[in-house]
């Protein structure tokens, strides 16, 4: 226990220290939200990766999908690295950086409002982002607190509250720069931690080859006379496995807290280096998490919930509970690192969205236009300061709401994330990505996609989830592309002059 407490105190002290160090750079809106748009490739790549993978992946997804699909669940990690990291950086990184800087966009709702010349779209996007980031945040709290409870024996409720206070403290102090610097430190812990934890867990089963042999002897859930499905290449249920790959990989392309990382990176050279760093990070961390979860059946049946269903969120903690104290301390730091970075990104995204896109909606000129009048420097500085203060207050507000959900979680971690990602990426992915490449996207098509993504997800949830929330999220994301394409062909385009000024950034 002394080792676990000692390492955790050092970790927490380091996080708080970074927040205090970065506070001077968080006085303006650009500094607080984007780090002054001057964050290097290593910090950005690690910020992207650590925001991507949290306790939701390590505890919730790795446990549930490792149980369902066995060793084939490692394909989810491969998809996260190739689609969620490599292709996301290649297809979105450069264009997002250039266009958002050109149109002076600070948030994803701000992008929709300026790119499609509609303040109504900006408001609706900010509401969608704020509402559906909450269940994702609650899922992260639930995952980290479940493992923290196992490692320290502290009641779940206290774990949730402690994590919320700590995250709020360093984000409120240092903004995005503190978050990015802490993400780098946390990412290093995650890289080394996952490798050591996998080796330690498999060692309890006699090593890698022995563990795989034992998995090959596991009978199928559908037919007890058939063995080997959980050690096969594509597992016992490849189609549902594909749905998980799509949701967890493609979904990052439409999440405000992920795409926002491209807003802040320094330049195009940094984007190229960040692409490589982020992809390697994802292969190791995501691939390692799902590979580890694939061996969950070797550690016995998980306990059941009051409703009779298996408690999937307890699978990974049970795999780790018999490890030496030093390894458990490392696991706690690993999950703390993964989760706090994601929490910081979520609360910063939600607070900045509410402040800049709902409370203080600046009337911006279209790119290339000259804005009439000017604001006194002193007045401008006061307004900037007021916005930062409001963002800090909203961080507390967002965390409190998420805490209420986390203290009374309605479902499994994986389902919480499925609802959040399905609505957000279902609404945002297609109009954001196509808006970077295709001049023909219309405002009406964006409205239609917002209604499609949120409506489809909510209808499925209110109907009792006839479609699994994971598969529902994947359908919402992919379905957004034909919705945007068809509606864009049937509705009026934006003026040519407006489009020319927006896409001028790619000619430089």
One Martini backbone bead per residue (centre of mass of N, CA, C, O) as a GRO file, in nm:
protein
  508
    1UNK     BB    1   0.056   0.063  -0.019
    2UNK     BB    2   0.292   0.260  -0.009
    3UNK     BB    3   0.368   0.242  -0.306
    4UNK     BB    4   0.098   0.339  -0.424
    5UNK     BB    5   0.086   0.612  -0.276
    6UNK     BB    6   0.360   0.728  -0.359
    7UNK     BB    7   0.319   0.726  -0.671
    8UNK     BB    8   0.053   0.888  -0.673
    9UNK     BB    9   0.157   1.148  -0.541
   10UNK     BB   10   0.367   1.213  -0.754
   11UNK     BB   11   0.174   1.230  -0.991
   12UNK     BB   12  -0.011   1.453  -0.880
   13UNK     BB   13   0.211   1.665  -0.834
   14UNK     BB   14   0.290   1.686  -1.134
   15UNK     BB   15   0.018   1.781  -1.248
   16UNK     BB   16  -0.007   2.036  -1.077
   17UNK     BB   17   0.264   2.166  -1.159
   18UNK     BB   18   0.190   2.205  -1.457
   19UNK     BB   19  -0.051   2.391  -1.409
   20UNK     BB   20   0.112   2.618  -1.272
   21UNK     BB   21   0.320   2.661  -1.504
   22UNK     BB   22   0.074   2.723  -1.733
   23UNK     BB   23  -0.100   2.977  -1.640
   24UNK     BB   24   0.024   3.214  -1.818
   25UNK     BB   25  -0.094   3.070  -2.098
   26UNK     BB   26  -0.423   3.105  -1.982
   27UNK     BB   27  -0.540   3.415  -2.036
   28UNK     BB   28  -0.634   3.346  -2.309
   29UNK     BB   29  -0.824   3.189  -2.529
   30UNK     BB   30  -0.605   3.062  -2.710
   31UNK     BB   31  -0.436   2.960  -2.471
   32UNK     BB   32  -0.659   2.787  -2.326
   33UNK     BB   33  -0.764   2.615  -2.589
   34UNK     BB   34  -0.476   2.611  -2.801
   35UNK     BB   35  -0.188   2.708  -2.707
   36UNK     BB   36  -0.149   2.930  -2.946
   37UNK     BB   37  -0.098   2.740  -3.196
   38UNK     BB   38   0.205   2.602  -3.058
   39UNK     BB   39   0.205   2.283  -3.078
   40UNK     BB   40   0.382   2.018  -3.096
   41UNK     BB   41   0.407   1.693  -3.211
   42UNK     BB   42   0.441   1.538  -2.944
   43UNK     BB   43   0.214   1.669  -2.779
   44UNK     BB   44  -0.014   1.619  -2.985
   45UNK     BB   45   0.010   1.310  -3.017
   46UNK     BB   46  -0.031   1.248  -2.714
   47UNK     BB   47  -0.299   1.397  -2.683
   48UNK     BB   48  -0.451   1.219  -2.881
   49UNK     BB   49  -0.395   0.938  -2.751
   50UNK     BB   50  -0.488   1.000  -2.451
   51UNK     BB   51  -0.780   1.089  -2.539
   52UNK     BB   52  -0.858   0.815  -2.668
   53UNK     BB   53  -0.726   0.655  -2.417
   54UNK     BB   54  -0.889   0.495  -2.146
   55UNK     BB   55  -1.079   0.339  -1.915
   56UNK     BB   56  -1.278   0.259  -2.131
   57UNK     BB   57  -1.072   0.069  -2.264
   58UNK     BB   58  -0.919  -0.086  -2.033
   59UNK     BB   59  -1.193  -0.174  -1.882
   60UNK     BB   60  -1.448  -0.184  -2.068
   61UNK     BB   61  -1.364  -0.282  -2.358
   62UNK     BB   62  -1.154  -0.503  -2.299
   63UNK     BB   63  -1.345  -0.676  -2.128
   64UNK     BB   64  -1.601  -0.711  -2.308
   65UNK     BB   65  -1.458  -0.785  -2.589
   66UNK     BB   66  -1.273  -1.006  -2.485
   67UNK     BB   67  -1.508  -1.192  -2.400
   68UNK     BB   68  -1.659  -1.207  -2.682
   69UNK     BB   69  -1.379  -1.235  -2.892
   70UNK     BB   70  -1.113  -1.253  -2.773
   71UNK     BB   71  -0.824  -1.227  -2.954
   72UNK     BB   72  -0.974  -1.062  -3.186
   73UNK     BB   73  -0.984  -0.784  -3.030
   74UNK     BB   74  -0.711  -0.673  -3.147
   75UNK     BB   75  -0.842  -0.540  -3.402
   76UNK     BB   76  -0.930  -0.283  -3.263
   77UNK     BB   77  -0.642  -0.169  -3.222
   78UNK     BB   78  -0.568  -0.165  -3.521
   79UNK     BB   79  -0.797   0.025  -3.609
   80UNK     BB   80  -0.715   0.262  -3.427
   81UNK     BB   81  -0.437   0.307  -3.565
   82UNK     BB   82  -0.518   0.326  -3.872
   83UNK     BB   83  -0.790   0.493  -3.858
   84UNK     BB   84  -0.785   0.673  -3.587
   85UNK     BB   85  -0.487   0.783  -3.668
   86UNK     BB   86  -0.353   0.775  -3.947
   87UNK     BB   87  -0.598   0.869  -4.128
   88UNK     BB   88  -0.674   1.115  -3.963
   89UNK     BB   89  -0.408   1.270  -4.012
   90UNK     BB   90  -0.403   1.256  -4.326
   91UNK     BB   91  -0.708   1.376  -4.384
   92UNK     BB   92  -0.730   1.612  -4.140
   93UNK     BB   93  -0.485   1.769  -4.034
   94UNK     BB   94  -0.409   1.986  -4.251
   95UNK     BB   95  -0.697   2.096  -4.323
   96UNK     BB   96  -0.779   2.178  -4.040
   97UNK     BB   97  -0.554   2.376  -3.978
   98UNK     BB   98  -0.596   2.571  -4.223
   99UNK     BB   99  -0.901   2.638  -4.206
  100UNK     BB  100  -0.930   2.724  -3.903
  101UNK     BB  101  -0.721   2.953  -3.926
  102UNK     BB  102  -0.856   3.111  -4.159
  103UNK     BB  103  -1.155   3.128  -3.999
  104UNK     BB  104  -1.110   3.145  -3.688
  105UNK     BB  105  -1.133   2.862  -3.543
  106UNK     BB  106  -1.181   2.698  -3.206
  107UNK     BB  107  -1.426   2.512  -3.281
  108UNK     BB  108  -1.651   2.302  -3.414
  109UNK     BB  109  -1.903   2.486  -3.409
  110UNK     BB  110  -1.751   2.724  -3.537
  111UNK     BB  111  -1.703   2.585  -3.804
  112UNK     BB  112  -1.999   2.549  -3.888
  113UNK     BB  113  -2.078   2.850  -3.877
  114UNK     BB  114  -1.860   2.953  -4.088
  115UNK     BB  115  -1.857   2.746  -4.324
  116UNK     BB  116  -2.204   2.772  -4.337
  117UNK     BB  117  -2.328   3.046  -4.255
  118UNK     BB  118  -2.439   2.952  -3.939
  119UNK     BB  119  -2.543   3.019  -3.619
  120UNK     BB  120  -2.742   2.785  -3.570
  121UNK     BB  121  -2.535   2.557  -3.607
  122UNK     BB  122  -2.351   2.643  -3.379
  123UNK     BB  123  -2.553   2.606  -3.148
  124UNK     BB  124  -2.637   2.312  -3.195
  125UNK     BB  125  -2.351   2.190  -3.178
  126UNK     BB  126  -2.295   2.278  -2.883
  127UNK     BB  127  -2.525   2.117  -2.754
  128UNK     BB  128  -2.444   1.837  -2.850
  129UNK     BB  129  -2.163   1.834  -2.726
  130UNK     BB  130  -2.237   1.878  -2.430
  131UNK     BB  131  -2.441   1.645  -2.385
  132UNK     BB  132  -2.254   1.393  -2.519
  133UNK     BB  133  -2.000   1.424  -2.324
  134UNK     BB  134  -2.114   1.326  -2.053
  135UNK     BB  135  -2.130   1.009  -2.080
  136UNK     BB  136  -1.831   0.978  -2.140
  137UNK     BB  137  -1.727   1.093  -1.875
  138UNK     BB  138  -1.875   0.891  -1.692
  139UNK     BB  139  -1.724   0.642  -1.805
  140UNK     BB  140  -1.444   0.726  -1.710
  141UNK     BB  141  -1.503   0.741  -1.411
  142UNK     BB  142  -1.592   0.447  -1.377
  143UNK     BB  143  -1.331   0.309  -1.468
  144UNK     BB  144  -1.123   0.438  -1.270
  145UNK     BB  145  -1.278   0.369  -1.002
  146UNK     BB  146  -1.283   0.062  -1.021
  147UNK     BB  147  -0.969   0.030  -1.011
  148UNK     BB  148  -0.911   0.201  -0.759
  149UNK     BB  149  -1.072   0.021  -0.568
  150UNK     BB  150  -0.891  -0.230  -0.607
  151UNK     BB  151  -0.606  -0.095  -0.526
  152UNK     BB  152  -0.718   0.073  -0.238
  153UNK     BB  153  -1.015   0.029  -0.108
  154UNK     BB  154  -1.191   0.254  -0.217
  155UNK     BB  155  -1.466   0.395  -0.259
  156UNK     BB  156  -1.613   0.478  -0.546
  157UNK     BB  157  -1.721   0.764  -0.475
  158UNK     BB  158  -1.446   0.884  -0.386
  159UNK     BB  159  -1.292   0.841  -0.649
  160UNK     BB  160  -1.461   1.022  -0.829
  161UNK     BB  161  -1.418   1.289  -0.672
  162UNK     BB  162  -1.110   1.303  -0.678
  163UNK     BB  163  -1.076   1.306  -0.989
  164UNK     BB  164  -1.240   1.561  -1.042
  165UNK     BB  165  -1.073   1.763  -0.878
  166UNK     BB  166  -0.798   1.719  -1.011
  167UNK     BB  167  -0.871   1.785  -1.303
  168UNK     BB  168  -0.985   2.068  -1.256
  169UNK     BB  169  -0.734   2.203  -1.143
  170UNK     BB  170  -0.530   2.181  -1.397
  171UNK     BB  171  -0.720   2.299  -1.612
  172UNK     BB  172  -0.790   2.572  -1.484
  173UNK     BB  173  -0.499   2.672  -1.472
  174UNK     BB  174  -0.361   2.572  -1.781
  175UNK     BB  175  -0.518   2.434  -1.986
  176UNK     BB  176  -0.401   2.307  -2.278
  177UNK     BB  177  -0.100   2.307  -2.208
  178UNK     BB  178  -0.125   2.135  -1.954
  179UNK     BB  179  -0.260   1.898  -2.092
  180UNK     BB  180  -0.032   1.832  -2.297
  181UNK     BB  181   0.198   1.790  -2.094
  182UNK     BB  182   0.053   1.566  -1.933
  183UNK     BB  183   0.009   1.377  -2.173
  184UNK     BB  184   0.305   1.309  -2.213
  185UNK     BB  185   0.356   1.182  -1.940
  186UNK     BB  186   0.119   0.978  -1.954
  187UNK     BB  187   0.212   0.835  -2.216
  188UNK     BB  188   0.469   0.709  -2.106
  189UNK     BB  189   0.329   0.537  -1.893
  190UNK     BB  190   0.151   0.376  -2.092
  191UNK     BB  191   0.368   0.238  -2.262
  192UNK     BB  192   0.514   0.086  -2.030
  193UNK     BB  193   0.272  -0.031  -1.870
  194UNK     BB  194   0.136  -0.226  -2.079
  195UNK     BB  195   0.376  -0.417  -2.117
  196UNK     BB  196   0.410  -0.507  -1.820
  197UNK     BB  197   0.120  -0.608  -1.768
  198UNK     BB  198   0.104  -0.827  -1.981
  199UNK     BB  199   0.342  -0.996  -1.876
  200UNK     BB  200   0.225  -1.043  -1.589
  201UNK     BB  201  -0.045  -1.179  -1.662
  202UNK     BB  202   0.066  -1.415  -1.844
  203UNK     BB  203   0.250  -1.539  -1.623
  204UNK     BB  204   0.004  -1.658  -1.454
  205UNK     BB  205  -0.045  -1.868  -1.725
  206UNK     BB  206   0.261  -1.946  -1.847
  207UNK     BB  207   0.235  -1.753  -2.079
  208UNK     BB  208   0.166  -1.704  -2.404
  209UNK     BB  209   0.133  -1.995  -2.522
  210UNK     BB  210  -0.039  -2.104  -2.288
  211UNK     BB  211  -0.269  -1.899  -2.311
  212UNK     BB  212  -0.355  -1.968  -2.601
  213UNK     BB  213  -0.416  -2.267  -2.547
  214UNK     BB  214  -0.643  -2.215  -2.343
  215UNK     BB  215  -0.825  -2.053  -2.536
  216UNK     BB  216  -0.859  -2.295  -2.745
  217UNK     BB  217  -1.029  -2.465  -2.511
  218UNK     BB  218  -1.264  -2.286  -2.533
  219UNK     BB  219  -1.587  -2.273  -2.539
  220UNK     BB  220  -1.860  -2.192  -2.690
  221UNK     BB  221  -2.146  -2.016  -2.628
  222UNK     BB  222  -2.330  -2.159  -2.848
  223UNK     BB  223  -2.119  -2.425  -2.843
  224UNK     BB  224  -1.973  -2.647  -2.620
  225UNK     BB  225  -1.840  -2.848  -2.851
  226UNK     BB  226  -1.683  -2.585  -2.942
  227UNK     BB  227  -1.351  -2.501  -3.009
  228UNK     BB  228  -1.136  -2.194  -3.066
  229UNK     BB  229  -1.284  -1.915  -3.119
  230UNK     BB  230  -1.107  -1.732  -2.905
  231UNK     BB  231  -0.830  -1.807  -3.100
  232UNK     BB  232  -0.909  -1.681  -3.353
  233UNK     BB  233  -0.880  -1.446  -3.593
  234UNK     BB  234  -1.218  -1.348  -3.590
  235UNK     BB  235  -1.383  -1.509  -3.417
  236UNK     BB  236  -1.728  -1.568  -3.325
  237UNK     BB  237  -1.807  -1.238  -3.421
  238UNK     BB  238  -1.721  -1.051  -3.684
  239UNK     BB  239  -1.951  -0.837  -3.729
  240UNK     BB  240  -1.955  -0.708  -3.445
  241UNK     BB  241  -1.656  -0.643  -3.450
  242UNK     BB  242  -1.674  -0.440  -3.682
  243UNK     BB  243  -1.852  -0.234  -3.530
  244UNK     BB  244  -1.636  -0.164  -3.319
  245UNK     BB  245  -1.419  -0.064  -3.511
  246UNK     BB  246  -1.582   0.169  -3.631
  247UNK     BB  247  -1.654   0.325  -3.376
  248UNK     BB  248  -1.350   0.348  -3.245
  249UNK     BB  249  -1.218   0.472  -3.517
  250UNK     BB  250  -1.410   0.672  -3.679
  251UNK     BB  251  -1.516   0.849  -3.441
  252UNK     BB  252  -1.270   1.050  -3.405
  253UNK     BB  253  -1.341   1.233  -3.662
  254UNK     BB  254  -1.617   1.358  -3.485
  255UNK     BB  255  -1.463   1.463  -3.231
  256UNK     BB  256  -1.394   1.752  -3.073
  257UNK     BB  257  -1.146   1.656  -2.883
  258UNK     BB  258  -0.980   1.547  -3.134
  259UNK     BB  259  -0.982   1.761  -3.365
  260UNK     BB  260  -0.864   1.997  -3.185
  261UNK     BB  261  -0.560   1.913  -3.214
  262UNK     BB  262  -0.524   2.039  -3.507
  263UNK     BB  263  -0.552   2.342  -3.433
  264UNK     BB  264  -0.268   2.362  -3.241
  265UNK     BB  265  -0.065   2.302  -3.434
  266UNK     BB  266   0.194   2.452  -3.588
  267UNK     BB  267   0.256   2.266  -3.861
  268UNK     BB  268   0.310   2.056  -4.130
  269UNK     BB  269   0.561   1.913  -4.015
  270UNK     BB  270   0.427   1.834  -3.748
  271UNK     BB  271   0.211   1.652  -3.874
  272UNK     BB  272   0.399   1.432  -3.987
  273UNK     BB  273   0.521   1.350  -3.713
  274UNK     BB  274   0.254   1.303  -3.559
  275UNK     BB  275   0.154   1.063  -3.724
  276UNK     BB  276   0.369   0.858  -3.635
  277UNK     BB  277   0.347   0.880  -3.328
  278UNK     BB  278   0.040   0.819  -3.298
  279UNK     BB  279   0.042   0.535  -3.429
  280UNK     BB  280   0.239   0.393  -3.240
  281UNK     BB  281   0.084   0.447  -2.983
  282UNK     BB  282  -0.176   0.292  -3.065
  283UNK     BB  283  -0.057   0.013  -3.108
  284UNK     BB  284   0.039  -0.027  -2.817
  285UNK     BB  285  -0.208   0.055  -2.642
  286UNK     BB  286  -0.457  -0.063  -2.787
  287UNK     BB  287  -0.345  -0.338  -2.858
  288UNK     BB  288  -0.276  -0.414  -2.563
  289UNK     BB  289  -0.556  -0.393  -2.431
  290UNK     BB  290  -0.709  -0.602  -2.615
  291UNK     BB  291  -0.515  -0.836  -2.580
  292UNK     BB  292  -0.555  -0.862  -2.277
  293UNK     BB  293  -0.872  -0.895  -2.276
  294UNK     BB  294  -0.871  -1.174  -2.441
  295UNK     BB  295  -0.789  -1.335  -2.149
  296UNK     BB  296  -1.036  -1.318  -1.941
  297UNK     BB  297  -1.140  -1.628  -1.928
  298UNK     BB  298  -0.894  -1.734  -1.745
  299UNK     BB  299  -1.036  -1.577  -1.468
  300UNK     BB  300  -1.322  -1.630  -1.490
  301UNK     BB  301  -1.620  -1.543  -1.385
  302UNK     BB  302  -1.803  -1.286  -1.365
  303UNK     BB  303  -2.001  -1.107  -1.205
  304UNK     BB  304  -2.329  -1.027  -1.122
  305UNK     BB  305  -2.597  -0.845  -1.159
  306UNK     BB  306  -2.912  -0.777  -1.053
  307UNK     BB  307  -3.015  -0.845  -1.365
  308UNK     BB  308  -2.801  -1.104  -1.446
  309UNK     BB  309  -2.566  -0.973  -1.567
  310UNK     BB  310  -2.262  -0.929  -1.662
  311UNK     BB  311  -1.968  -0.775  -1.521
  312UNK     BB  312  -1.752  -0.640  -1.737
  313UNK     BB  313  -1.603  -0.416  -1.554
  314UNK     BB  314  -1.455  -0.661  -1.373
  315UNK     BB  315  -1.245  -0.817  -1.543
  316UNK     BB  316  -0.977  -0.659  -1.531
  317UNK     BB  317  -0.951  -0.629  -1.223
  318UNK     BB  318  -0.939  -0.944  -1.180
  319UNK     BB  319  -0.672  -0.987  -1.343
  320UNK     BB  320  -0.502  -0.782  -1.135
  321UNK     BB  321  -0.543  -0.863  -0.825
  322UNK     BB  322  -0.283  -1.086  -0.814
  323UNK     BB  323  -0.076  -0.887  -0.829
  324UNK     BB  324   0.169  -0.716  -0.747
  325UNK     BB  325   0.193  -0.410  -0.599
  326UNK     BB  326   0.372  -0.276  -0.812
  327UNK     BB  327   0.185  -0.339  -1.054
  328UNK     BB  328  -0.070  -0.207  -0.944
  329UNK     BB  329   0.053   0.072  -0.929
  330UNK     BB  330   0.098   0.088  -1.236
  331UNK     BB  331  -0.195   0.055  -1.318
  332UNK     BB  332  -0.305   0.303  -1.178
  333UNK     BB  333  -0.127   0.499  -1.341
  334UNK     BB  334  -0.224   0.416  -1.618
  335UNK     BB  335  -0.528   0.490  -1.574
  336UNK     BB  336  -0.486   0.772  -1.479
  337UNK     BB  337  -0.350   0.873  -1.735
  338UNK     BB  338  -0.572   0.798  -1.940
  339UNK     BB  339  -0.813   0.950  -1.795
  340UNK     BB  340  -0.717   1.242  -1.732
  341UNK     BB  341  -0.667   1.322  -2.025
  342UNK     BB  342  -0.957   1.281  -2.120
  343UNK     BB  343  -1.100   1.463  -1.917
  344UNK     BB  344  -0.956   1.723  -1.989
  345UNK     BB  345  -1.053   1.731  -2.283
  346UNK     BB  346  -1.359   1.729  -2.228
  347UNK     BB  347  -1.390   1.980  -2.040
  348UNK     BB  348  -1.257   2.182  -2.234
  349UNK     BB  349  -1.447   2.145  -2.474
  350UNK     BB  350  -1.718   2.207  -2.334
  351UNK     BB  351  -1.652   2.492  -2.219
  352UNK     BB  352  -1.566   2.630  -2.486
  353UNK     BB  353  -1.827   2.582  -2.638
  354UNK     BB  354  -2.023   2.733  -2.449
  355UNK     BB  355  -1.875   3.006  -2.449
  356UNK     BB  356  -1.816   3.062  -2.770
  357UNK     BB  357  -2.118   2.939  -2.890
  358UNK     BB  358  -2.329   3.078  -2.671
  359UNK     BB  359  -2.239   3.325  -2.488
  360UNK     BB  360  -1.982   3.415  -2.696
  361UNK     BB  361  -2.083   3.530  -3.001
  362UNK     BB  362  -1.902   3.612  -3.249
  363UNK     BB  363  -1.898   3.847  -3.508
  364UNK     BB  364  -1.795   3.725  -3.812
  365UNK     BB  365  -1.620   3.751  -4.077
  366UNK     BB  366  -1.550   3.666  -4.366
  367UNK     BB  367  -1.313   3.559  -4.546
  368UNK     BB  368  -1.157   3.870  -4.658
  369UNK     BB  369  -1.301   4.053  -4.477
  370UNK     BB  370  -1.372   4.367  -4.338
  371UNK     BB  371  -1.401   4.486  -4.028
  372UNK     BB  372  -1.594   4.697  -3.867
  373UNK     BB  373  -1.425   4.844  -3.665
  374UNK     BB  374  -1.297   4.869  -3.321
  375UNK     BB  375  -1.125   4.744  -3.039
  376UNK     BB  376  -1.014   4.811  -2.758
  377UNK     BB  377  -0.757   4.668  -2.597
  378UNK     BB  378  -0.870   4.679  -2.309
  379UNK     BB  379  -1.147   4.560  -2.374
  380UNK     BB  380  -1.048   4.298  -2.504
  381UNK     BB  381  -0.903   4.192  -2.251
  382UNK     BB  382  -1.156   4.175  -2.073
  383UNK     BB  383  -1.310   3.976  -2.248
  384UNK     BB  384  -1.106   3.748  -2.242
  385UNK     BB  385  -1.106   3.711  -1.936
  386UNK     BB  386  -1.410   3.646  -1.912
  387UNK     BB  387  -1.407   3.389  -2.082
  388UNK     BB  388  -1.210   3.227  -1.907
  389UNK     BB  389  -1.382   3.231  -1.653
  390UNK     BB  390  -1.628   3.088  -1.770
  391UNK     BB  391  -1.483   2.827  -1.848
  392UNK     BB  392  -1.404   2.753  -1.555
  393UNK     BB  393  -1.693   2.730  -1.450
  394UNK     BB  394  -1.790   2.512  -1.661
  395UNK     BB  395  -1.605   2.289  -1.571
  396UNK     BB  396  -1.746   2.244  -1.304
  397UNK     BB  397  -2.029   2.192  -1.415
  398UNK     BB  398  -1.960   1.944  -1.592
  399UNK     BB  399  -1.844   1.766  -1.365
  400UNK     BB  400  -2.097   1.751  -1.187
  401UNK     BB  401  -2.281   1.610  -1.390
  402UNK     BB  402  -2.098   1.361  -1.437
  403UNK     BB  403  -2.101   1.266  -1.144
  404UNK     BB  404  -2.399   1.186  -1.121
  405UNK     BB  405  -2.375   0.962  -1.333
  406UNK     BB  406  -2.131   0.802  -1.210
  407UNK     BB  407  -2.288   0.739  -0.933
  408UNK     BB  408  -2.541   0.645  -1.152
  409UNK     BB  409  -2.500   0.419  -1.364
  410UNK     BB  410  -2.700   0.289  -1.632
  411UNK     BB  411  -2.444   0.133  -1.753
  412UNK     BB  412  -2.208   0.043  -1.933
  413UNK     BB  413  -1.931   0.178  -2.053
  414UNK     BB  414  -1.966   0.099  -2.353
  415UNK     BB  415  -2.257   0.222  -2.379
  416UNK     BB  416  -2.193   0.512  -2.308
  417UNK     BB  417  -1.997   0.550  -2.548
  418UNK     BB  418  -2.189   0.473  -2.779
  419UNK     BB  419  -2.387   0.707  -2.740
  420UNK     BB  420  -2.186   0.939  -2.766
  421UNK     BB  421  -2.042   0.867  -3.037
  422UNK     BB  422  -2.292   0.833  -3.215
  423UNK     BB  423  -2.403   1.124  -3.193
  424UNK     BB  424  -2.152   1.291  -3.259
  425UNK     BB  425  -2.043   1.144  -3.520
  426UNK     BB  426  -2.315   1.131  -3.667
  427UNK     BB  427  -2.334   1.450  -3.686
  428UNK     BB  428  -2.015   1.548  -3.760
  429UNK     BB  429  -1.838   1.388  -3.956
  430UNK     BB  430  -1.943   1.442  -4.246
  431UNK     BB  431  -1.955   1.764  -4.246
  432UNK     BB  432  -1.658   1.800  -4.170
  433UNK     BB  433  -1.501   1.637  -4.381
  434UNK     BB  434  -1.648   1.739  -4.640
  435UNK     BB  435  -1.593   2.047  -4.574
  436UNK     BB  436  -1.277   2.021  -4.643
  437UNK     BB  437  -1.329   1.914  -4.965
  438UNK     BB  438  -1.636   2.008  -5.029
  439UNK     BB  439  -1.820   2.270  -5.176
  440UNK     BB  440  -2.125   2.124  -5.187
  441UNK     BB  441  -2.197   2.167  -4.906
  442UNK     BB  442  -2.487   2.223  -4.721
  443UNK     BB  443  -2.668   2.346  -4.464
  444UNK     BB  444  -2.900   2.138  -4.489
  445UNK     BB  445  -2.714   1.886  -4.463
  446UNK     BB  446  -2.624   1.945  -4.175
  447UNK     BB  447  -2.896   1.937  -4.043
  448UNK     BB  448  -2.964   1.646  -4.130
  449UNK     BB  449  -2.722   1.513  -3.978
  450UNK     BB  450  -2.791   1.599  -3.697
  451UNK     BB  451  -3.067   1.456  -3.690
  452UNK     BB  452  -2.966   1.175  -3.754
  453UNK     BB  453  -2.757   1.116  -3.529
  454UNK     BB  454  -2.936   1.187  -3.281
  455UNK     BB  455  -3.205   1.047  -3.355
  456UNK     BB  456  -3.107   0.754  -3.388
  457UNK     BB  457  -2.984   0.722  -3.105
  458UNK     BB  458  -3.238   0.799  -2.933
  459UNK     BB  459  -3.440   0.599  -3.051
  460UNK     BB  460  -3.287   0.344  -2.967
  461UNK     BB  461  -3.284   0.407  -2.663
  462UNK     BB  462  -3.602   0.447  -2.619
  463UNK     BB  463  -3.655   0.143  -2.749
  464UNK     BB  464  -3.430  -0.047  -2.594
  465UNK     BB  465  -3.204  -0.136  -2.789
  466UNK     BB  466  -3.242  -0.315  -3.064
  467UNK     BB  467  -2.972  -0.185  -3.113
  468UNK     BB  468  -2.674  -0.194  -3.048
  469UNK     BB  469  -2.499   0.080  -2.947
  470UNK     BB  470  -2.252   0.015  -3.115
  471UNK     BB  471  -2.391  -0.033  -3.393
  472UNK     BB  472  -2.550   0.230  -3.392
  473UNK     BB  473  -2.302   0.417  -3.406
  474UNK     BB  474  -2.190   0.310  -3.675
  475UNK     BB  475  -2.443   0.377  -3.847
  476UNK     BB  476  -2.449   0.682  -3.791
  477UNK     BB  477  -2.180   0.751  -3.921
  478UNK     BB  478  -2.214   0.625  -4.210
  479UNK     BB  479  -2.501   0.758  -4.273
  480UNK     BB  480  -2.406   1.060  -4.301
  481UNK     BB  481  -2.295   1.060  -4.595
  482UNK     BB  482  -2.557   1.018  -4.766
  483UNK     BB  483  -2.710   1.251  -4.639
  484UNK     BB  484  -2.523   1.483  -4.733
  485UNK     BB  485  -2.518   1.418  -5.036
  486UNK     BB  486  -2.821   1.425  -5.106
  487UNK     BB  487  -2.899   1.704  -4.985
  488UNK     BB  488  -2.685   1.869  -5.149
  489UNK     BB  489  -2.821   1.806  -5.433
  490UNK     BB  490  -3.120   1.947  -5.334
  491UNK     BB  491  -2.975   2.211  -5.232
  492UNK     BB  492  -2.859   2.510  -5.174
  493UNK     BB  493  -2.583   2.684  -5.226
  494UNK     BB  494  -2.328   2.855  -5.166
  495UNK     BB  495  -2.166   3.115  -5.241
  496UNK     BB  496  -1.891   3.145  -5.436
  497UNK     BB  497  -1.740   3.365  -5.273
  498UNK     BB  498  -1.741   3.216  -5.004
  499UNK     BB  499  -1.593   2.958  -5.099
  500UNK     BB  500  -1.336   3.093  -5.206
  501UNK     BB  501  -1.246   3.213  -4.929
  502UNK     BB  502  -1.228   2.941  -4.773
  503UNK     BB  503  -1.041   2.771  -4.998
  504UNK     BB  504  -0.782   2.957  -5.017
  505UNK     BB  505  -0.589   2.812  -4.808
  506UNK     BB  506  -0.492   2.576  -5.020
  507UNK     BB  507  -0.310   2.781  -5.212
  508UNK     BB  508  -0.059   2.851  -5.012
   0.00000   0.00000   0.00000
